[in-house]
C-alpha cells in the first residue's frame, strides 16, 4: 500500500453522496508487535489510556477503496450530527484490531491507523463479510480522535455528585423512593389513581440535570397516551405515574438506574445520566373503563364496516345492471369478461407477464392507467406481487388477449384506503396481456 495518498473523496453516508476537499495520508508509520500500523499525534497532557470496560467518547473517519476508487466510507460527525460517538469499549477479539487502536491513545490524542477490511468488518463488528465493492484484503485508513474515557465506577460517581448538587441547588426536601426516584408533586391530583391495564394521558417535558430540554409534548401539541403496565419510556417514569392521580403536576427526578442506565440513548442521553420529567396527568382511565371504551369503538367500527360492505354490494349490483354484465362470477367472486381472445400461450404461476391496464371505480373514476403513462407493467404471476384479483384474472388469459376484471374488495384492498381508492371498493380493470416470459 502506498504510504502517501492524496485524493478527492466522496462521502457515502446514509445513502447520500457529497464531494469534500482532498486530504493526504502521511508517511512514517510505526508498527506494534501485533502488526498494527499507526501514527499518533500527542495532543493531551494525560498519559492514562482506556481499557476494556471503559466508556469512550471519540470521533472517527475511515477511508478505503470502494469499487476501486478512494472513498470516505464513514464519518462519525455526519452520523452523530456533529457530536462524538459514545460507546462501551469491549475486549479485543483479535490482536492488532480496531479496539487496540483506541487503547493506544490518551485523552485528546489523535491517531491514524491502518487495518485490513476483513479484520475490521468481520472480526470487530462480526459481519459475515465485507460490504459489496470493498476488497477484504484492502487496508482501511482510520482517523481517530479520543476526547475522553471513563470507567463505569467513575461515571456512576460523577452522576451521584451531579444529582447531589441538583438536589441542593433546587432545595429538594422530599425523600427518594426505594428505587431512587424523587417525586415532587406541585399540584396534587384527585381520584383513585391508575391500575395495571388502565390508560394514562400525560403531558411531559424531559430534561437533563443541567436544564437542557430533550423532549416536550407541549411543543408537539399532543400529549402522550399509553397503557399502564406496558413498557413506556423509562421505568422511573412508569413508577412515578403509578404514584400520581388525575390532575397531578409533578417534577420527577430519575437516576440512570431507573432510566437508560449504562447504555444511554443515542446522542441525546449519555450513559449514566439522570433525567428530570415535568409531568401533568391529564386523564386516567381504569382498566374496566378502557376495556368498555375499546369494546364500544370496536362495535362502532364493525357497524361502519358492515355498512360499507352493504354499500359495496349495492353499487356492484347497480354496475352489473347498468353495464349489462351477464357473465356469472367465479367461485372466488371475481368477474372475468373476455373482450379479445388471446392466441398465444396461457399465463401460469411463475411467469413474468407484461400488461397494459386501466383501473377505475364502479362510478367510472379512473385511478390508474399504464396506457396513459405509456408504461407497460410487468410482474411475476402467482407471487402476491399484485392484488389477488389480478393473479386470478391474468392466469385465465393468453398472450395477446384483452379482458375486463370486476374485482370485489375482498380480492383487492378490502377495508384499506389506498390513495384515491376508498375502503371496501370494487375495482374495474381493463387489461391487455402483452407478453409472457
N, C-alpha and C positions, 0 to 999 in steps of 0.2 A: 504493500500500500504506500502511495506517495506520502512523504512527510509534509509537503507543502501543497495545499489545495486552495485555490481561490475561485469562487464561483458565485453566480447569482442563483438563489434558491427559490423554490416555490413552497409556500406553507400548505400542508394538507391537514387541515383541522376541521372537524365536524363537516366534512364534505365540501368545504369551500376552498378556493384557490386564490391566493393573493401574492403578488410579487413583493419581495423585500430586497433591501440592499445587500450587496455581496459582502462576504467576510472571509477571513483566512484561518486555516488551521495551522498553528505554529509548529515548528520543528523542535527538536531537542527533548524528546520524550524519555522518561525514565521507565524502569521496569521492575516490578516486585518479584519476589521469589515464586509467587504463584502464577507469574506470567502476565499480570495486568500492566498494560502500558498507560502512562499517565503523565500529566504536567500539573503541578499545584501552584497556586498563587496565594501566598500567605498575606492575608489582609487583617484578620482579627489578632488580638493580643493573647487570647486564651490558647492553652495547649491541650486542654482536655478534649477528648474525642468521643463521639457517640458509640454506644454498644448496643447489642441486641436487646430489645425490650424498651428502648428509649422511644420517645415521640419526637419526630423530625419535622422541622419547618424549612422548606427549601424551594428553589426554582430549578427547573430542568428543561433543557432543549437538546434534542439529538438529531443528527443528520445521517444520511446514508444514500445509497443508490436505489432508486425506485424505477424499475424498468430501464435500468442503465443510465439514468440521469441523476446527478447530485441533487438531493431534495431534503428540505427540512421536514422531518417526519412528525415531530411533536414539539410543541412549545407550551409549557405549563401556564405561562402568563395568559395565553389565549384561552386555555381550558378553564382556568380558575379566575377569569375576569380580573387579572392583574394582581391577584393575591397569591401568596406562597402555597405550595402543597403542604399538607399536614398528614402524616401517616405514622403508623407503628413500624419500627424497624425490626424485622424478624431475623432469625439466624440465617446465615448464608447457606444456600442449598449446595453450593459448589465453590471451589477455590477460584479466585480471580473474577468473581461475579459482580453484578451491579451494586449489591449491598456492601461489598468490600470497598467500593469507591467512596461511599458515604462515610464509612468508618475511618477513612484516611484523613478526613478534613476536620478542623476545629471550627467553632462558631465564627461566621463571617468570612470563612475561606471560600475560594473558588477553585475549580479544577476542570481539566479536560481529560477525558478517559476514553480509551478505545476498547470496545467489546464486540465480540462476534455476534452476529444477528441471531444465530441459533441458540447461543448461550443466554442472551437476553430474553428472547421471546419464550423459549421452551423451558429453560431451567429456572429463570427468575419468576416469570409470570405463568408458568405451567401450561402454556398453549401447546396444542398438538403439532403446530408447525408455525413457520414464519408467515407473515402476511403475503398475499399474492404480489408478485413483482419485486420481491426482495430476495436476494441470493443468501441462503443460510450461512455461507462462508464469508459473506461481506462483513467488513469491520464498520461498526457504527461509531460515530463520534459524539460523545456526551459532554455538554457544557453544564456544569452543576455549580450552584451557589448555596451554601448552607447558612441559613440565617441563625438558627438556634436549635437546641435539642434539650430535652429534659427527661428525667426518669419519671415513671408513674408516681413514685413516692413524693418527689418534689412538686409535681403538678397538683397532687391532692393537697399537699401542704399549702401551696400558693392559693388554691381555691378556698381553703379554710380561712386564710389570712384576709382575702378579699371579702369573704362572707362576713367575718367579724367586723371589718371596717364598715361595711354597708349597714349592718345591724346598729352599730354605734352611731353613725352619722345620721341615720334615719330614725333614731330613737325608738327602735322596735322593742316593745316590752313584753309582747306575748311570747309564750314558751313554744318551742318547736314540738311537733308531734313525734311519736317514736320513730317514724320514718325519716325525720329530719326536716320536713317541710314546715314553713311558717304560714299561718292563715291570719291575715289582719283584716277583719271584717269592718268596713267603714259604715255600711248601711245594712242592718240586719234584715233578713228575709222572713217570710211567713209561709206557713203550710207544713206539710209532712215531709218535705224533702223528696229525694229520688230513690227508687228501688231498682234493683237489677232488672234490666229489660225495659225500663222506662226511657223516655226521651227528654233530652235537655236541649234548650235553645239558649245560646250564650253569646254575648259579645266579649271579645278578649283582645288585649294588647299584649304582645310578647316582647320582652326586652332583656338585655344583658344588665349586669350589675352597674355598669358604667352609664346606663341610660340609653344606650344605642337600641333603637326600636327595630325589631326584626319582622314583625307582622302585626296587622291590625284589621279586625273585621269591620271596624268603623270606616276605615279608608276604603275597604272593598264595598261597603254599603250593604253588606249582608251578613247576619250573624251565623255562627256555626251551629249545626244541629247534629246530634249523634245519640246513639242508643247507649245508655249507661250499662257498663259491663262489657261492652265491646271495646277493643283496643282503639284509643283515640289519642293522638299526640303523645303525651308523656304520662307515666304512672303517677307523677306528682300532681298533674292537672286533674286526672281522674279521681284521685283520693280527695282533693280539695272540693271538687264538685259534689262528691258524696257527702261532704260535711255542711254544704250550704243549702239554702232554700230559695224558692222563687222570690225574686226581688232583691236578693243579696247583691251587694257590691263589695268586692274584697280584693286585696293585694295578696298574692301567694308567692312566696319565695321557695324555689325548688332547687335543692342541691343536685349535683350531677348524678348522684347515685339513683335519684328518682326522675332523672331527665334522660340525657343522651350518653351519660357515663363516659367511658374511655373512647368510644367511637366518635363522639361529636356528631355534627350534622353538616356535611358539606363545608362550604367556605364560610358559612354564617356562624356556626357554633363550634368552637374548638373543643377538643377533648377536655374533660374535667371542667365544665363550665356551669356555673349556677345561673338559673333562669328566673325572671320575675314576670308573673302574669298579673294583669289588671282584669278582673272578671266582673261582668254584670249578668246575672242569671235572669233572663227574660221570661222563660217559661219552663215548667216541668210537668210532664205527663207521666202518670203511673203506668206500670206495665199493662194493667187491665184497660186503662183509658186508651193507650196506644194501640192495643190489640183491637179494641172496638173501632177506633178510627181507621185502622188498616182494613178491617172487615167491611166497613161501610164504603171505603174507597174502592175495594175490590168489587163489591156489589154494583156500585155505580159504573165501574169500568166494564163489567160484564154486560150490564144493560145497554151501555153505549155500543159495545161490540155487537151484541145481538141486533140492535137497531141498524147498524152499518151493514151487517150481513144480509138482513132482510131487504135493505135498500139496494144492495148489490144484485140480489136475485130479481127484484122488480125491474131494475134498469136493464139487466141482461135479457129478461123475457121481452121487454119492450124493444130492445135492439134486434133480437131474433125476428120479431114480428115485423118491424119496420123495414128490415133488410131481406125479408122473405127467405130466411135461413131454414131449410127443411132437413138438412143433414143432422142426424142424431149425434149426441155427444158420445165420446168414447167412455169406457168404464171409469176412467180417471176424472172425467169431467171436461176434458179438452174437446173443443170442436175443431176438426180438421177438414178444411174445404179445399179440395184440389182445384186450382184455376188453370194451370198448364201442366200436363203430364210430362215428366222428365223422360228422357230416352237413355240416360246413362245408368251407371251403377247405383244401387241403393246405398244410402249412407248408413254406416254402422258404428257402434260404440268404439271409440279409439281413433276414428278417422279425424283428420283435420279438415274441417269444412269451411268454405268461404261463401258468404251470403251478402246480398243486399236486402235491406228491410226498411219498413216504415212502421212505427208503432204509434197507436193512438188510443184514447179512452173511448168508451161507448158513446160519449157525446160528440165525438169527432175531433176532439183536441189532439193534435199531433204533438207528442212529447219527445220523439227522437226519430231520425231518419238518416241512414247511411247514404241514401241516394242524394239527399240534399247536400250532404258533405262531399259526395262523390268519393267515399272511402269505404270500400267493402270491408266487412268484419269477418275475422277468422277466429275459430276456437276449436278445442278438442271435444268431440261429441261424447256424451256419457260420463264426463268428468266433473260435473257440477260447476262448470265454469259459467254457466248461464242459468236462467230460471228453469224449473222443471218442465214447464210447458214447452219450452224451446227444445230441450233434449228429446222429449217425446215426439213433438211435431216433426222435427227435421229428420228423425230416424225413420219416418214414413215417406220421405222424399227421395227422388232420384235426381242425379245431376241434370241441370237444365230446367228442372221443374219450378213451378210457382204455386204457392198455396197461401191460404188465409188461416191464421190460428186465432181462435177465440179462447182466451185463457182466463179462467176464473182465478180469483185472487189466491186460492189455496195452492195453485200451481205457479203463482207469480210471487208477489211480495207480501201476501197475507195482510196482517194488521199493521205492517210497517208503512210509514210515509217515505217515499223516495223521490226527492226533489219535487216535481210538479205532480207526481202520482199520489193521490190520496190513499189512505188505508182502505183495505177491502175493495180494491178496484179490479174489475175485469178489464183485461188488456186485449187489444186487437192488433195483430201483426200481419202485414202482407210481406211474404218472404220469397226471395228467389235464390235457389241453390246454385251458385256459380261454379264451384269446384269441390272435389273430394280428393284428399291425399291420404 
